[in-house]
Amino acid sequence: MFDEIANTDLGENDLPPIDADWMRIAEFALTFDGYSHWGSFDRCADVGNRWAKAYAERQALPESLADLRTCLFFEQRRWRHYGWEPDEQAMRYIRALVEAIRGKVLAGEVD
């Protein structure tokens, strides 16, 4: 994996640009280890899957930076497991996560 970046150390320059391709977003996603943060694959997967479903149903996103980064991390792992790049629908969710992370960082909300 890539070097981790703690939420408190995360800066705007660490974030992929709004038009970043999947590879750049995936690299950023790996700067947070959701498995370690949650203590297990299952707990991380629960957060990632619950929010992916909430976004698909009503475009809802997590409130906390840790949850946003968990979801982005889990999407990277999901699509790596599938063996191909995310489809258009998944990329809308992934880009929404990145932009929500950007909003938290710019607002100084780095719980």
Residue pairs with C-beta under 8 A, 6 or more apart in sequence:
1 30
1 33
2 27
2 30
2 31
3 31
4 31
4 32
4 33
5 14
5 31
5 32
7 32
7 65
7 66
7 69
7 110
7 111
8 110
10 65
10 101
10 105
10 110
11 105
12 102
12 105
12 106
14 28
14 31
15 28
15 98
15 101
15 102
15 105
16 24
16 25
16 27
16 28
16 98
17 24
18 95
18 98
18 99
20 28
20 98
22 79
22 85
22 86
22 91
22 94
25 72
25 76
25 94
25 95
25 98
26 76
26 79
26 80
28 72
28 98
29 69
29 72
29 73
29 75
29 76
30 73
30 76
32 69
32 70
32 72
32 73
33 73
34 44
34 47
34 48
34 69
34 70
34 73
34 74
34 77
35 41
35 44
37 44
37 66
37 70
38 44
38 47
38 70
44 70
44 73
44 74
45 74
47 62
47 67
47 70
47 71
47 74
48 70
48 71
48 73
48 74
48 75
48 78
49 74
51 60
51 61
51 62
51 67
51 71
52 71
52 74
52 75
52 93
54 60
54 61
55 61
55 93
55 96
56 89
56 93
59 96
61 68
61 71
61 96
61 97
61 100
62 68
62 70
62 71
62 100
64 111
65 101
65 104
65 105
65 109
65 110
65 111
66 111
68 97
68 100
68 101
68 104
69 101
71 97
72 94
72 97
72 98
72 101
75 86
75 90
75 93
75 94
75 97
79 85
79 86
79 90
86 94
104 110
